[in-house]
């Protein structure tokens, strides 16, 4: 057995014991696993280098910026007005409240980067609306949770930054810009949104779900009047990346040079969250909630949420550096080549592996720790490396939130919908299987992907 699998097994064993059995925070579990790996590999002399690599990864600071942005967006409640606009349009069709949940939750999840938090935020509006229009409680809970966790694979989610970091670690000389990478991610996300819409369509037929009553629908005119500025938030965030994708060569490279255009592309991840945060503060109705003092207090309270997430990523990068020294990715690639999985077999194997790992390890940690190994393994059997990197947030960040026992999204949806665990779990399996099938289909290259 390759030593790579021994190291992975040790890490998983420590995390399972510390996180699952002892009920300690996941950042503690990841840190303890790193210390154990240092002891097993006797790499104590390189500890300083690993810490330096963990802290000097520029994408870590981009990730922190997006997490900070999500705190402000949640506080200003701009998304609530956007949901009202979508609900006033789609609520008129059978199962309309569910389609609103898919669109609004995916959108909000991408901005907030918090699966359970997004379920609670958007679900407080969409789940009651679904139940009133005839959705069984278990279906309403799963529509919301499975839609919310799509945000983990849609830019500008922080998982995306981790995936790009894994790709650039393997291909440091790549010409791939952030804008180009994001276009591929949106191209992938469209198929998963369609998959959820189609799944919901069949469930609505099965349960004979009706449209929302006119009395419960918000007025489109009033919703637009009060919330139209919120609809511009995606433009503020996404437009710079779209421009970078379409005009990198013809405009930016011509004027800034190749090095300047590449630097500009990289810097987008740092200053866009700040611009979006400023815009959110500018258009919010409650200006008293975004004074400098209130914002400082808001971040002071949010430190307990932000620090563990950032800490896990730092330790994850340190483990990644250790694995790189131990040639874990190379050994895994050689093992896969020797076993001769073939493309389809490997896609099934890694998709099942990440589904299992996601039950015990948060998705962002999976992307940071295993991302390079997964990308190189996929590339060895003919999967486009860019596609493999772009699918990391999907196979790692989405599955971890919808599959128990770590499926926090399902539990959050259950609490809002007041649904039975057994019924919710059984219904959720349809969504999990659908997610898994789509992962295999996309990784096999059987669907056209925008940007590839």
C-alpha positions in Angstrom: 0.0 0.0 0.0 1.4 3.4 -0.9 2.5 5.5 2.1 0.2 8.3 0.7 -2.8 6.3 1.8 -1.3 5.6 5.2 -0.9 9.4 5.8 -4.5 10.0 4.6 -5.7 7.2 6.8 -4.0 8.6 9.8 -5.3 12.1 9.2 -8.9 10.8 8.7 -8.7 8.7 11.9 -7.5 11.6 14.0 -10.3 13.9 12.6 -13.0 11.2 13.1 -11.9 10.7 16.8 -11.4 14.3 17.6 -14.3 15.8 15.7 -17.0 13.1 15.5 -16.4 11.2 18.7 -15.0 13.8 21.1 -17.3 16.5 19.6 -14.5 19.1 19.4 -14.3 21.9 16.8 -13.1 20.9 13.4 -10.2 23.3 13.4 -8.9 21.5 16.5 -9.2 18.2 14.7 -7.4 19.4 11.6 -4.6 20.9 13.8 -4.2 17.8 15.8 -4.0 15.7 12.6 -1.3 18.0 11.3 0.8 17.6 14.5 0.3 13.8 14.3 1.4 13.8 10.7 4.5 15.8 11.6 5.4 13.2 14.3 4.8 10.2 11.9 6.8 11.7 9.1 9.4 13.3 11.4 9.2 16.6 9.5 9.5 18.8 12.6 12.5 20.6 11.1 10.2 21.9 8.3 7.5 23.2 10.6 8.5 26.8 10.0 8.4 26.4 6.2 4.9 24.9 6.5 3.6 27.7 8.6 5.2 30.2 6.2 3.5 28.6 3.2 0.2 28.4 5.0 0.2 32.1 5.9 1.8 33.4 2.6 -0.8 32.0 0.3 -2.4 35.1 -1.2 -5.7 33.3 -1.9 -6.1 32.8 1.8 -6.6 36.6 2.2 -9.1 36.7 -0.7 -11.1 34.0 1.0 -11.1 36.0 4.2 -12.3 39.1 2.3 -15.2 37.2 0.9 -16.1 35.8 4.3 -16.1 39.3 5.7 -18.3 40.5 2.9 -20.8 37.8 3.7 -21.1 39.1 7.2 -22.1 42.6 5.9 -24.5 41.2 3.3 -26.3 39.1 6.0 -26.6 42.1 8.3 -28.0 44.5 5.7 -30.7 42.0 4.6 -30.4 43.1 1.0 -31.1 39.6 -0.1 -34.6 39.6 1.5 -35.7 42.2 -1.0 -34.3 40.2 -3.9 -36.2 37.1 -2.7 -39.4 39.1 -2.7 -39.0 40.2 -6.3 -38.3 36.6 -7.4 -41.2 35.3 -5.4 -43.6 37.9 -6.9 -42.7 36.6 -10.4 -42.3 32.8 -9.9 -44.9 32.3 -7.1 -47.7 32.3 -9.7 -46.7 29.0 -11.2 -47.3 25.5 -9.6 -44.4 24.9 -7.1 -43.3 28.5 -7.7 -42.1 28.9 -4.1 -39.8 26.0 -4.6 -38.3 27.4 -7.7 -37.8 30.7 -5.9 -35.9 28.7 -3.2 -33.6 27.2 -5.8 -32.7 30.5 -7.4 -32.6 32.7 -4.4 -30.8 30.2 -2.2 -28.1 29.4 -4.8 -27.6 33.2 -5.3 -27.5 33.9 -1.6 -25.3 30.9 -0.9 -22.7 32.0 -3.4 -22.5 35.4 -1.7 -22.6 34.3 2.0 -20.5 31.1 1.7 -22.4 29.7 4.6 -24.6 26.7 3.9 -26.5 26.4 7.2 -26.6 30.2 7.6 -28.1 30.5 4.2 -30.7 27.9 4.9 -31.8 29.8 8.0 -31.7 33.2 6.2 -33.6 32.4 3.0 -35.4 29.4 4.4 -37.2 31.5 6.9 -39.0 33.1 3.9 -39.1 30.3 1.3 -39.9 27.3 3.5 -43.2 28.7 5.0 -44.1 29.8 1.4 -43.5 26.3 0.1 -45.6 24.7 2.9 -48.5 27.1 2.3 -48.6 26.1 -1.4 -48.8 22.3 -0.6 -45.2 21.2 -0.2 -44.8 18.3 2.3 -42.5 19.6 5.2 -39.7 17.1 4.3 -39.7 18.3 0.6 -39.6 21.9 1.6 -36.7 21.3 3.9 -34.7 19.4 1.3 -35.4 21.9 -1.6 -34.0 24.7 0.6 -31.0 22.8 2.0 -30.0 21.3 -1.4 -30.4 24.7 -3.1 -28.5 26.6 -0.4 -25.4 24.3 -0.6 -25.1 25.0 -4.4 -23.8 28.3 -3.3 -20.5 26.5 -2.3 -19.8 25.8 -6.0 -21.0 29.2 -7.5 -18.6 32.2 -7.6 -17.9 34.2 -5.5 -18.0 31.5 -2.8 -14.8 31.2 -0.8 -14.5 27.5 -1.8 -13.9 28.7 -5.3 -10.8 30.6 -4.1 -9.5 27.4 -2.5 -10.0 25.4 -5.8 -8.2 28.0 -7.8 -5.3 27.8 -5.3 -5.2 24.0 -5.7 -5.0 24.4 -9.5 -2.3 27.1 -9.5 -0.2 25.0 -7.0 -0.1 22.3 -9.6 0.2 24.5 -12.7 2.1 27.7 -11.5 2.9 28.7 -15.1 -0.8 28.6 -16.1 -2.3 31.5 -18.1 -5.7 30.8 -16.5 -7.1 34.0 -15.1 -9.6 34.3 -12.3 -12.3 35.5 -14.8 -11.7 32.5 -17.0 -12.0 30.2 -14.1 -15.2 31.8 -12.9 -16.8 31.5 -16.3 -16.2 27.7 -16.2 -17.7 27.5 -12.7 -20.8 29.3 -13.9 -21.0 27.0 -16.8 -20.9 24.0 -14.5 -23.4 25.6 -12.0 -26.0 26.1 -14.7 -26.3 22.3 -15.2 -26.7 21.7 -11.4 -29.3 24.4 -11.1 -31.2 22.8 -14.0 -30.9 19.4 -12.4 -32.5 20.7 -9.2 -35.3 22.5 -11.2 -36.1 19.2 -13.0 -36.1 17.2 -9.7 -38.4 19.7 -8.2 -40.7 19.6 -11.2 -41.2 15.9 -10.8 -41.8 16.2 -7.1 -44.4 19.0 -7.7 -46.2 16.7 -10.1 -46.1 13.8 -7.6 -47.4 15.9 -4.7 -49.8 17.9 -6.9 -48.3 21.2 -5.6 -50.3 24.4 -6.4 -49.3 28.0 -7.0 -49.2 30.4 -4.1 -52.4 32.2 -3.4 -52.6 35.8 -4.7 -53.1 37.1 -1.2 -49.7 35.7 -0.2 -47.7 36.9 -3.2 -45.8 40.1 -2.7 -46.5 42.9 -5.1 -44.0 43.0 -8.0 -44.4 46.8 -8.3 -43.7 47.3 -4.6 -40.9 44.7 -4.5 -39.1 46.4 -7.4 -39.6 49.8 -5.9 -37.9 48.8 -2.6 -35.5 46.2 -3.8 -34.2 47.0 -7.3 -30.9 48.3 -6.0 -30.2 44.8 -4.5 -30.5 43.3 -7.9 -27.4 45.2 -9.0 -25.3 43.5 -6.4 -24.5 40.5 -8.6 -23.5 43.0 -11.4 -21.1 44.8 -9.0 -19.5 41.5 -8.0 -19.5 39.6 -11.3 -19.0 42.2 -14.0 -15.2 42.7 -13.4 -14.6 39.0 -13.8 -16.7 38.9 -17.0 -14.8 41.8 -18.4 -11.5 40.1 -17.5 -12.6 37.0 -19.3 -13.8 38.6 -22.5 -11.3 41.4 -22.8 -8.1 40.2 -21.2 -6.2 39.8 -24.5 -7.8 42.5 -26.6 -7.9 45.3 -24.0 -6.1 44.7 -20.7 -3.0 42.9 -22.0 -2.6 45.5 -24.8 -2.6 48.3 -22.3 -1.1 46.8 -19.2 1.2 44.1 -20.7 1.0 40.4 -19.9 2.4 40.8 -16.4 0.1 43.7 -15.6 -3.0 42.0 -16.9 -2.2 38.9 -14.9 -1.7 41.0 -11.7 -4.9 42.8 -12.3 -6.8 39.5 -12.7 -5.3 38.2 -9.4 -6.1 41.4 -7.5 -9.8 41.2 -8.4 -10.3 38.7 -5.7 -9.0 41.2 -3.1 -10.8 44.4 -4.0 -14.2 43.2 -5.3 -15.4 42.1 -1.8 -14.6 45.6 -0.5 -16.5 47.2 -3.4 -19.5 44.9 -2.9 -19.5 45.6 0.9 -19.3 49.4 0.3 -22.2 49.1 -2.2 -24.3 47.1 0.3 -23.7 49.7 3.0 -24.6 52.5 0.5 -28.0 51.1 -0.5 -29.2 49.6 2.8 -32.3 51.3 4.2 -31.1 51.1 7.8 -28.0 53.4 7.7 -27.8 53.2 11.5 -26.9 49.5 11.2 -23.7 50.2 9.1 -22.0 53.0 11.0 -18.3 52.4 11.6 -19.0 51.6 15.3 -21.8 49.1 14.4 -19.6 47.4 11.7 -16.7 47.1 14.1 -19.0 45.5 16.7 -20.5 43.3 14.0 -17.1 41.9 13.1 -16.2 41.6 16.8 -19.2 39.3 17.2 -18.4 37.5 13.9 -14.8 36.6 14.9 -16.0 33.3 16.4 -17.4 32.4 13.0 -14.7 33.8 10.8 -11.6 32.7 12.7 -12.3 29.0 12.8 -13.0 28.9 9.0 -9.8 30.8 8.3 -7.9 28.7 10.7 -9.0 25.5 9.1 -7.8 26.9 5.7 -4.4 27.9 7.1 -3.8 24.5 8.6 -5.2 22.9 5.5 -2.5 24.7 3.4 0.1 23.6 5.9 -1.0 20.0 5.5 -1.0 20.4 1.7 2.6 21.6 1.9 3.5 18.6 4.0 1.8 16.3 1.6 3.7 17.9 -1.2 7.0 17.2 0.5 5.9 13.6 1.0 4.8 13.3 -2.6 1.3 12.2 -1.7 -0.3 13.5 -4.9 2.4 11.7 -7.0 2.0 8.4 -5.1 -1.8 8.6 -5.5 -1.5 9.3 -9.2 0.9 6.3 -9.6 -1.4 4.0 -7.6 -4.4 5.0 -9.8 -2.3 4.4 -12.9 -1.2 1.0 -11.7 -4.8 0.0 -10.6 -5.9 1.1 -14.1 -9.3 2.5 -13.0 -9.9 4.1 -16.4 -11.6 7.4 -16.7 -15.1 6.3 -15.7 -13.8 4.2 -12.9 -11.7 7.0 -11.4 -14.6 9.5 -11.7 -16.8 7.1 -9.8 -14.1 6.4 -7.2 -13.2 10.0 -6.4 -16.9 11.1 -6.4 -17.7 8.3 -3.9 -14.6 9.1 -1.9 -15.5 12.8 -1.6 -19.1 11.9 -0.7 -17.8 9.8 2.1 -15.1 12.3 3.2 -17.7 15.0 3.2 -19.6 13.2 5.9 -16.8 13.9 8.3 -14.7 16.8 6.9 -16.0 20.2 5.9 -15.9 20.9 2.1 -13.5 23.8 2.2 -11.0 21.7 4.1 -11.3 18.9 1.6 -10.6 21.3 -1.3 -7.5 22.7 0.4 -6.1 19.4 1.7 -6.9 17.1 -1.2 -7.4 19.4 -4.1 -4.1 19.0 -5.8 -4.2 15.2 -5.4 -7.7 15.0 -6.9 -6.8 17.3 -9.9 -3.6 15.4 -10.8 -5.5 12.1 -10.5 -8.3 13.3 -12.8 -5.8 14.7 -15.2 -3.9 11.4 -15.4 -7.0 9.7 -16.9 -7.8 12.4 -19.4 -10.1 14.8 -17.4 -9.4 18.4 -18.3 -7.4 19.8 -15.3 -9.4 23.1 -15.4 -12.7 21.1 -15.3 -11.3 19.0 -12.5 -10.3 22.1 -10.5 -13.7 23.8 -11.1 -15.5 20.7 -9.9 -13.7 20.5 -6.6 -16.2 22.9 -4.8 -19.0 20.8 -6.2 -17.8 17.3 -5.2 -16.4 18.5 -1.9 -18.3 21.6 -0.8 -21.8 20.6 -1.8 -21.9 16.9 -0.8 -20.6 17.7 2.8 -23.7 19.8 3.5 -26.4 17.5 2.1 -25.2 14.1 3.4 -25.5 13.2 7.1 -24.0 13.0 9.6 -22.3 16.3 8.7 -25.2 17.4 6.6 -25.9 20.6 8.5 -28.0 22.0 5.7 -30.5 19.2 6.1 -30.8 19.6 9.8 -31.2 23.4 9.4 -34.0 22.9 6.9 -35.7 20.3 9.1 -35.8 22.8 12.0 -37.5 25.4 9.9 -39.9 23.0 8.2 -40.6 21.1 11.4 -40.3 17.9 9.3 -39.8 14.3 10.5 -36.2 13.1 10.4 -37.0 9.7 8.7 -39.1 11.2 6.0 -36.6 14.0 5.4 -33.7 11.6 5.2 -35.5 9.4 2.7 -36.5 12.3 0.5 -33.0 13.7 0.7 -31.5 10.6 -0.8 -33.2 11.4 -4.1 -31.4 14.8 -4.1 -28.1 13.2 -3.1 -28.3 10.6 -5.9 -29.2 13.3 -8.4 -26.2 15.4 -7.2 -23.9 12.4 -7.5 -25.1 11.5 -11.1 -24.6 15.0 -12.2 -21.0 15.0 -10.8 -20.2 11.9 -12.8 -21.8 13.3 -16.0 -20.0 16.6 -15.9 -16.6 15.1 -15.0 -16.8 12.6 -17.8 -17.2 15.6 -20.2 -20.6 14.5 -21.5 -22.1 18.0 -21.3 -20.8 21.2 -22.9 -19.4 23.6 -20.3 -19.2 27.3 -20.9 -15.6 28.5 -20.9 -13.9 25.2 -21.8 
